[in-house]
Amino acid sequence: MDFNTFMDRICKMQAFQTGEDVDYMCDFVSQNVSLTQLDIWLSEILQSEDENLAHLANLMEVHPLGFQKYVISDKGIRARLHVWGNQEMKEKVHDHRFHFCSKVLCGSYIHEEYAEPIVDGERIEKIELINSKK
């Protein structure tokens, strides 16, 4: 499947807009994205119009969390490639204000979720997370 067809199918799922069918979308991404497929798609993107390439290049950055962020599509839904180096990164607990799915193509990561605890029916207002490594 070419990259534009892949992105069109993602857009038609409406998972990013409504939050519905996110699991289906993530399964679709997992089944259709691989290092080999990404290499083919990047070759397709490099053949696109100069104006599109210039736009995508302007969106690339070294993210404040330390990874390289490459935007490979910005048509309605943004597709990004995040490249982390081999260095040890300091963890920064954060959340996202949007729906997304991801697939690790090389290496691994640990996903941790945090929630505000409820004590005696009351939600705790502030939680301080402290690194226990010394």
N, CA, C and O of each residue as an XYZ file, in Angstrom:
536
protein
N       0.859     -1.172      0.000
C       0.000      0.000      0.000
C       0.905      1.235      0.000
O       1.852      1.310      0.783
N       0.617      2.195     -0.870
C       1.441      3.409     -0.887
C       1.078      4.311      0.297
O       0.047      4.127      0.945
N       1.953      5.291      0.562
C       1.804      6.122      1.753
C       0.518      6.943      1.727
O      -0.165      7.047      2.746
N       0.179      7.528      0.579
C      -1.045      8.339      0.505
C      -2.289      7.496      0.776
O      -3.211      7.955      1.450
N      -2.323      6.276      0.261
C      -3.454      5.379      0.519
C      -3.528      5.038      2.007
O      -4.608      5.034      2.599
N      -2.377      4.755      2.598
C      -2.320      4.465      4.032
C      -2.886      5.629      4.834
O      -3.726      5.429      5.711
N      -2.431      6.850      4.538
C      -2.896      8.025      5.275
C      -4.381      8.295      5.019
O      -5.100      8.698      5.934
N      -4.845      8.079      3.789
C      -6.277      8.250      3.488
C      -7.119      7.299      4.336
O      -8.166      7.687      4.856
N      -6.664      6.063      4.473
C      -7.420      5.091      5.276
C      -7.433      5.489      6.744
O      -8.445      5.329      7.425
N      -6.310      6.008      7.232
C      -6.258      6.488      8.620
C      -7.255      7.632      8.807
O      -8.008      7.648      9.781
N      -7.260      8.585      7.878
C      -8.165      9.747      7.974
C      -9.628      9.323      7.982
O     -10.433      9.898      8.714
N      -9.978      8.333      7.185
C     -11.372      7.892      7.088
C     -11.861      7.205      8.360
O     -13.068      7.097      8.576
N     -10.955      6.748      9.189
C     -11.349      6.057     10.423
C     -11.933      7.008     11.459
O     -12.678      6.560     12.330
N     -11.630      8.281     11.401
C     -12.146      9.291     12.330
C     -11.691      9.083     13.774
O     -12.205      9.741     14.678
N     -10.741      8.184     14.003
C     -10.310      7.896     15.377
C      -9.661      9.103     16.034
O      -9.828      9.314     17.235
N      -8.929      9.894     15.273
C      -8.273     11.061     15.857
C      -9.278     12.146     16.226
O      -9.083     12.869     17.203
N     -10.333     12.258     15.463
C     -11.315     13.305     15.719
C     -12.264     12.948     16.854
O     -12.590     13.798     17.683
N     -12.704     11.707     16.897
C     -13.739     11.322     17.854
C     -13.227     10.463     19.007
O     -13.884     10.359     20.043
N     -12.077      9.857     18.835
C     -11.574      8.936     19.847
C     -12.175      7.546     19.729
O     -11.792      6.635     20.464
N     -13.120      7.379     18.802
C     -13.731      6.066     18.586
C     -12.840      5.237     17.670
O     -12.122      5.785     16.833
N     -12.884      3.951     17.824
C     -12.124      3.020     16.987
C     -10.618      3.227     17.059
O      -9.903      2.888     16.116
N     -10.125      3.779     18.169
C      -8.678      3.977     18.308
C      -7.963      2.624     18.291
O      -6.901      2.498     17.682
N      -8.530      1.619     18.948
C      -7.900      0.295     18.954
C      -7.809     -0.271     17.541
O      -6.788     -0.846     17.164
N      -8.880     -0.107     16.756
C      -8.875     -0.574     15.368
C      -7.787      0.146     14.577
O      -7.051     -0.478     13.812
N      -7.688      1.467     14.765
C      -6.684      2.247     14.049
C      -5.277      1.795     14.452
O      -4.407      1.635     13.595
N      -5.057      1.591     15.741
C      -3.732      1.161     16.201
C      -3.376     -0.219     15.653
O      -2.221     -0.471     15.309
N      -4.359     -1.111     15.569
C      -4.122     -2.421     14.949
C      -3.758     -2.258     13.475
O      -2.855     -2.931     12.977
N      -4.459     -1.366     12.782
C      -4.182     -1.101     11.371
C      -2.751     -0.587     11.204
O      -2.027     -1.034     10.315
N      -2.350      0.346     12.055
C      -0.982      0.883     12.003
C       0.015     -0.239     12.277
O       0.998     -0.389     11.552
N      -0.233     -1.016     13.309
C       0.680     -2.093     13.681
C       0.866     -3.102     12.553
O       1.973     -3.590     12.329
N      -0.216     -3.413     11.845
C      -0.165     -4.403     10.774
C       0.476     -3.869      9.495
O       0.979     -4.651      8.689
N       0.466     -2.559      9.297
C       0.904     -1.999      8.018
C       2.195     -1.195      8.061
O       2.685     -0.768      7.016
N       2.750     -0.983      9.234
C       3.974     -0.188      9.345
C       5.121     -1.092      9.784
O       5.016     -1.826     10.766
N       6.212     -1.022      9.037
C       7.431     -1.766      9.355
C       8.614     -0.936      8.878
O       8.432      0.045      8.157
N       9.815     -1.317      9.269
C      11.000     -0.600      8.784
C      11.088     -0.654      7.262
O      11.419      0.343      6.619
N      10.793     -1.816      6.690
C      10.839     -1.959      5.232
C       9.803     -1.061      4.574
O      10.102     -0.375      3.596
N       8.580     -1.064      5.109
C       7.522     -0.223      4.542
C       7.860      1.251      4.706
O       7.620      2.042      3.794
N       8.409      1.630      5.843
C       8.793      3.023      6.069
C       9.833      3.467      5.051
O       9.761      4.587      4.544
N      10.790      2.615      4.747
C      11.809      2.938      3.746
C      11.163      3.219      2.389
O      11.552      4.160      1.698
N      10.193      2.415      2.013
C       9.472      2.620      0.745
C       8.710      3.939      0.792
O       8.760      4.719     -0.159
N       8.006      4.193      1.892
C       7.233      5.433      2.016
C       8.122      6.665      1.996
O       7.774      7.669      1.374
N       9.270      6.602      2.672
C      10.174      7.758      2.661
C      10.685      8.034      1.250
O      10.855      9.191      0.866
N      10.929      6.981      0.481
C      11.319      7.173     -0.925
C      10.205      7.854     -1.706
O      10.470      8.732     -2.527
N       8.955      7.456     -1.456
C       7.807      8.108     -2.111
C       7.740      9.582     -1.725
O       7.527     10.441     -2.581
N       7.918      9.873     -0.452
C       7.833     11.254      0.033
C       8.914     12.110     -0.610
O       8.666     13.261     -0.971
N      10.114     11.553     -0.755
C      11.214     12.307     -1.370
C      10.950     12.624     -2.838
O      11.576     13.522     -3.401
N      10.030     11.893     -3.459
C       9.664     12.158     -4.853
C       8.539     13.187     -4.972
O       8.148     13.555     -6.080
N       8.022     13.651     -3.839
C       6.904     14.604     -3.873
C       7.384     15.989     -4.292
O       8.582     16.227     -4.448
N       6.439     16.886     -4.469
C       6.736     18.244     -4.940
C       7.673     18.962     -3.979
O       7.627     18.750     -2.768
N       8.532     19.823     -4.547
C       9.489     20.580     -3.738
C       8.796     21.394     -2.652
O       9.307     21.516     -1.539
N       7.627     21.952     -2.979
C       6.887     22.773     -2.013
C       6.477     21.942     -0.795
O       6.571     22.408      0.340
N       6.025     20.715     -1.037
C       5.644     19.819      0.060
C       6.866     19.450      0.897
O       6.795     19.443      2.126
N       7.981     19.144      0.246
C       9.198     18.789      0.979
C       9.687     19.954      1.827
O      10.121     19.756      2.962
N       9.622     21.165      1.287
C      10.046     22.351      2.042
C       9.155     22.542      3.270
O       9.640     22.872      4.353
N       7.852     22.333      3.094
C       6.913     22.458      4.219
C       7.248     21.433      5.305
O       7.317     21.775      6.485
N       7.455     20.172      4.903
C       7.769     19.126      5.877
C       9.104     19.405      6.571
O       9.242     19.177      7.773
N      10.079     19.895      5.816
C      11.391     20.214      6.404
C      11.267     21.298      7.470
O      11.968     21.255      8.481
N      10.382     22.266      7.253
C      10.183     23.334      8.239
C       9.573     22.827      9.542
O       9.692     23.489     10.573
N       8.929     21.674      9.514
C       8.283     21.117     10.703
C       9.210     20.205     11.505
O       8.864     19.780     12.607
N      10.373     19.908     10.960
C      11.313     19.022     11.652
C      12.023     19.777     12.767
O      12.316     20.966     12.643
N      12.299     19.057     13.872
C      12.958     19.707     15.002
C      13.563     18.671     15.937
O      13.249     17.482     15.876
N      14.431     19.157     16.794
C      14.848     18.358     17.944
C      13.865     18.734     19.049
O      13.834     19.876     19.507
N      13.075     17.769     19.464
C      12.021     17.990     20.451
C      12.639     18.292     21.818
O      13.726     17.799     22.119
N      11.962     19.099     22.657
C      12.476     19.382     24.006
C      12.730     18.124     24.852
O      13.537     18.166     25.780
N      12.060     17.018     24.547
C      12.309     15.774     25.280
C      13.549     15.043     24.777
O      13.930     14.018     25.343
N      14.188     15.556     23.716
C      15.469     15.014     23.287
C      15.480     14.156     22.041
O      16.551     13.718     21.623
N      14.343     13.898     21.432
C      14.338     13.079     20.222
C      14.241     13.958     18.979
O      13.835     15.118     19.050
N      14.620     13.384     17.839
C      14.472     14.080     16.563
C      13.066     13.798     16.045
O      12.628     12.648     16.015
N      12.366     14.845     15.640
C      10.990     14.701     15.162
C      10.941     15.069     13.688
O      11.256     16.196     13.306
N      10.542     14.102     12.860
C      10.404     14.307     11.425
C       8.931     14.171     11.058
O       8.342     13.104     11.234
N       8.342     15.235     10.556
C       6.956     15.175     10.093
C       6.992     14.644      8.668
O       7.645     15.225      7.801
N       6.283     13.529      8.423
C       6.298     12.943      7.085
C       4.965     13.126      6.360
O       4.851     12.803      5.178
N       3.966     13.640      7.060
C       2.699     14.019      6.427
C       2.024     15.068      7.297
O       2.002     14.961      8.524
N       1.475     16.080      6.643
C       0.789     17.157      7.365
C      -0.509     17.523      6.654
O      -0.899     18.690      6.606
N      -1.168     16.512      6.103
C      -2.407     16.740      5.357
C      -3.582     16.238      6.188
O      -3.952     15.067      6.106
N      -4.155     17.108      6.972
C      -5.282     16.724      7.819
C      -4.822     16.072      9.103
O      -5.057     16.598     10.191
N      -4.177     14.942      8.988
C      -3.615     14.243     10.139
C      -2.104     14.228      9.964
O      -1.593     13.919      8.887
N      -1.411     14.559     11.016
C       0.048     14.646     10.949
C       0.662     13.291     11.307
O       0.348     12.710     12.346
N       1.531     12.804     10.443
C       2.297     11.582     10.715
C       3.729     11.997     11.011
O       4.340     12.762     10.265
N       4.247     11.479     12.113
C       5.597     11.862     12.530
C       6.451     10.624     12.775
O       5.964      9.568     13.178
N       7.717     10.796     12.521
C       8.712      9.783     12.824
C       9.586     10.353     13.931
O      10.206     11.402     13.757
N       9.640      9.669     15.064
C      10.478     10.108     16.185
C      11.706      9.204     16.234
O      11.593      7.978     16.231
N      12.864      9.824     16.278
C      14.116      9.073     16.333
C      14.827      9.420     17.635
O      15.222     10.563     17.867
N      14.977      8.412     18.467
C      15.682      8.572     19.741
C      17.075      7.993     19.571
O      17.237      6.938     18.957
N      18.073      8.664     20.104
C      19.435      8.138     20.085
C      19.594      7.045     21.120
O      18.642      6.696     21.818
N      20.788      6.509     21.217
C      21.055      5.444     22.186
C      21.330      5.962     23.587
O      21.459      5.177     24.526
N      21.421      7.270     23.734
C      21.771      7.830     25.036
C      20.637      7.636     26.045
O      19.466      7.512     25.685
N      21.026      7.615     27.309
C      20.052      7.529     28.405
C      19.322      8.862     28.497
O      19.958      9.907     28.633
N      18.013      8.838     28.427
C      17.227     10.071     28.471
C      16.593     10.208     29.851
O      16.136      9.226     30.437
N      16.572     11.432     30.357
C      15.852     11.681     31.602
C      14.367     11.638     31.300
O      13.896     12.211     30.317
N      13.662     10.967     32.141
C      12.226     10.819     31.963
C      11.515     12.115     32.326
O      11.840     12.754     33.327
N      10.552     12.493     31.513
C       9.718     13.645     31.831
C       8.265     13.202     31.680
O       7.776     12.990     30.571
N       7.597     13.068     32.805
C       6.203     12.637     32.790
C       5.387     13.704     32.076
O       5.492     14.891     32.385
N       4.574     13.270     31.119
C       3.759     14.213     30.358
C       2.527     13.498     29.819
O       2.408     12.275     29.900
N       1.635     14.274     29.277
C       0.409     13.753     28.691
C       0.257     14.383     27.315
O       0.991     15.308     26.968
N      -0.676     13.892     26.542
C      -0.955     14.458     25.225
C      -2.397     14.941     25.196
O      -3.281     14.334     25.800
N      -2.618     16.022     24.500
C      -3.968     16.596     24.420
C      -4.735     16.074     23.204
O      -5.806     16.586     22.877
N      -4.198     15.074     22.549
C      -4.793     14.563     21.325
C      -4.699     13.042     21.312
O      -3.898     12.453     22.038
N      -5.521     12.416     20.485
C      -5.470     10.967     20.297
C      -4.307     10.647     19.362
O      -4.031     11.398     18.426
N      -3.641      9.549     19.614
C      -2.570      9.124     18.719
C      -2.309      7.643     18.920
O      -2.762      7.043     19.895
N      -1.579      7.068     17.994
C      -1.061      5.724     18.181
C       0.364      5.724     17.655
O       0.749      6.577     16.856
N       1.126      4.771     18.109
C       2.519      4.716     17.686
C       2.946      3.266     17.543
O       2.299      2.348     18.048
N       4.047      3.089     16.843
C       4.638      1.767     16.695
C       6.144      1.919     16.803
O       6.747      2.741     16.114
N       6.740      1.128     17.664
C       8.194      1.120     17.807
C       8.748      0.249     16.684
O       8.422     -0.934     16.586
N       9.587      0.842     15.840
C      10.141      0.115     14.702
C      11.493     -0.515     15.016
O      11.894     -1.492     14.383
N      12.174      0.037     15.973
C      13.498     -0.472     16.326
C      13.756     -0.121     17.790
O      13.559      1.025     18.194
N      14.185     -1.079     18.572
C      14.431     -0.824     19.983
C      13.189     -1.100     20.813
O      12.334     -1.897     20.425
N      13.095     -0.439     21.951
C      11.956     -0.657     22.840
C      11.753      0.569     23.716
O      12.600      1.461     23.776
N      10.625      0.591     24.384
C      10.367      1.637     25.367
C       9.435      1.086     26.435
O       8.780      0.062     26.242
N       9.389      1.776     27.551
C       8.501      1.388     28.646
C       7.420      2.454     28.757
O       7.717      3.642     28.878
N       6.178      2.023     28.715
C       5.045      2.946     28.806
C       4.473      2.858     30.216
O       4.082      1.783     30.671
N       4.428      3.987     30.898
C       3.852      4.035     32.241
C       2.712      5.039     32.238
O       2.821      6.119     31.656
N       1.626      4.677     32.886
C       0.495      5.592     33.022
C       0.329      5.937     34.490
O       0.458      5.082     35.366
N       0.044      7.195     34.737
C      -0.176      7.684     36.093
C      -1.603      8.207     36.188
O      -2.148      8.737     35.220
N      -2.191      8.054     37.348
C      -3.540      8.570     37.571
C      -3.570      9.261     38.928
O      -2.796      8.937     39.828
N      -4.466     10.203     39.048
C      -4.640     10.880     40.335
C      -5.407      9.949     41.263
O      -6.516      9.528     40.937
N      -4.828      9.624     42.414
C      -5.530      8.729     43.332
C      -6.707      9.434     44.007
O      -6.717     10.655     44.168
N      -7.680      8.643     44.389
C      -8.827      9.168     45.127
C      -8.766      8.579     46.536
O      -8.744      7.359     46.704
N      -8.739      9.447     47.543
C      -8.656      9.031     48.943
C      -9.915      9.513     49.650
O     -10.224     10.704     49.634
N     -10.633      8.595     50.263
C     -11.874      8.930     50.972
C     -12.830      9.726     50.087
O     -13.460     10.680     50.543
N     -12.932      9.330     48.827
C     -13.854      9.990     47.906
C     -13.378     11.328     47.378
O     -14.077     11.955     46.582
N     -12.206     11.781     47.800
C     -11.674     13.076     47.354
C     -10.462     12.845     46.454
O      -9.609     12.002     46.735
N     -10.407     13.594     45.392
C      -9.276     13.509     44.474
C      -8.120     14.336     45.031
O      -8.314     15.478     45.447
N      -6.932     13.765     45.040
C      -5.751     14.499     45.496
C      -5.402     15.544     44.447
O      -5.308     15.234     43.260
N      -5.211     16.771     44.883
C      -4.972     17.884     43.965
C      -3.565     17.915     43.394
O      -3.383     18.271     42.230
N      -2.578     17.554     44.178
C      -1.199     17.665     43.720
C      -0.444     16.393     44.070
O      -0.529     15.884     45.188
N       0.291     15.897     43.097
C       1.135     14.731     43.309
C       2.549     15.126     42.912
O       2.766     15.685     41.837
N       3.495     14.840     43.769
C       4.889     15.122     43.436
C       5.565     13.802     43.103
O       5.595     12.888     43.927
N       6.106     13.703     41.893
C       6.816     12.503     41.477
C       8.300     12.743     41.686
O       8.857     13.722     41.190
N       8.928     11.851     42.415
C      10.337     12.016     42.755
C      11.114     10.839     42.184
O      10.713      9.686     42.342
N      12.228     11.134     41.518
C      13.080     10.088     40.976
C      13.759      9.370     42.133
O      14.423     10.007     42.951
N      13.602      8.056     42.211
C      14.164      7.301     43.326
C      15.589      6.835     43.051
O      16.228      6.257     43.931
N      16.095      7.076     41.846
C      17.476      6.685     41.533
C      18.429      7.728     42.092
O      18.227      8.924     41.880
N      19.430      7.310     42.780
C      20.431      8.236     43.346
C      21.774      7.959     42.752
O      22.750      8.626     43.094
